[in-house]
């Protein structure tokens, strides 16, 4: 089974939208997801910087700045 993570930061409108999109898509597909604030960890902040939100699928970077819904659905298909 796949797993999605959204790397975010506080007060980020794009992050809020990405979380909303990922929540909806993953709920429809029955895929677990989580979010993590990159500013809570210096290593994550260094890795993701200003590219947030970053969407990870199975621990690998899938995209950043916005959720490309058709592409994410395809990545999560069996």
C-alpha positions as CSV (number, residue, x, y, z in Angstrom):
1,X,0.0,0.0,0.0
2,X,1.2,3.5,-0.8
3,X,1.7,6.3,1.7
4,X,1.6,10.1,1.1
5,X,3.3,12.8,3.1
6,X,3.0,16.5,2.7
7,X,5.9,18.7,3.8
8,X,4.5,22.0,5.0
9,X,5.1,25.1,7.0
10,X,2.8,27.3,9.1
11,X,1.0,30.2,7.5
12,X,1.5,28.8,4.0
13,X,-1.7,29.1,1.9
14,X,-0.3,26.7,-0.7
15,X,0.4,24.2,2.0
16,X,-3.2,24.4,3.3
17,X,-4.5,23.8,-0.2
18,X,-2.1,20.9,-0.8
19,X,-3.2,19.3,2.5
20,X,-6.8,19.7,1.5
21,X,-6.2,18.1,-1.9
22,X,-4.2,15.2,-0.5
23,X,-6.7,14.6,2.3
24,X,-9.6,14.4,-0.2
25,X,-7.7,12.2,-2.8
26,X,-6.2,9.9,-0.2
27,X,-9.6,9.5,1.6
28,X,-11.2,8.6,-1.7
29,X,-8.5,6.0,-2.5
30,X,-8.1,4.7,1.1
31,X,-4.4,5.7,1.2
32,X,-2.8,6.8,4.5
33,X,-1.3,10.3,4.5
34,X,0.4,12.6,7.0
35,X,1.9,16.1,7.1
36,X,5.0,17.5,8.7
37,X,6.2,21.0,9.4
38,X,9.6,21.4,7.8
39,X,10.5,24.2,10.2
40,X,10.3,21.8,13.1
41,X,13.4,20.0,11.9
42,X,16.6,21.8,10.7
43,X,17.4,18.9,8.3
44,X,13.9,19.0,6.7
45,X,14.1,22.8,6.4
46,X,17.5,22.5,4.7
47,X,16.2,19.9,2.3
48,X,12.9,21.4,1.3
49,X,13.6,25.1,1.9
50,X,11.2,27.3,0.0
51,X,9.8,24.5,-2.2
52,X,7.0,23.7,0.3
53,X,4.5,22.2,0.0
54,X,6.4,19.1,-1.1
55,X,4.4,15.9,-1.7
56,X,6.1,12.6,-1.1
57,X,4.8,9.2,-2.2
58,X,6.3,6.3,-0.5
59,X,9.1,8.5,0.9
60,X,10.1,9.8,-2.6
61,X,9.5,13.3,-3.8
62,X,6.5,13.3,-6.1
63,X,6.0,17.1,-6.6
64,X,6.1,20.5,-5.0
65,X,4.2,23.8,-4.8
66,X,0.8,22.2,-5.8
67,X,-0.9,18.8,-6.1
68,X,-1.2,17.6,-9.6
69,X,-4.3,15.5,-9.1
70,X,-4.3,13.3,-12.2
71,X,-0.6,12.6,-11.6
72,X,-1.0,11.8,-7.9
73,X,-4.0,9.5,-8.6
74,X,-1.9,7.7,-11.2
75,X,1.0,7.2,-8.7
76,X,-1.4,5.8,-6.1
77,X,-3.2,3.4,-8.5
78,X,-2.5,-0.3,-7.9
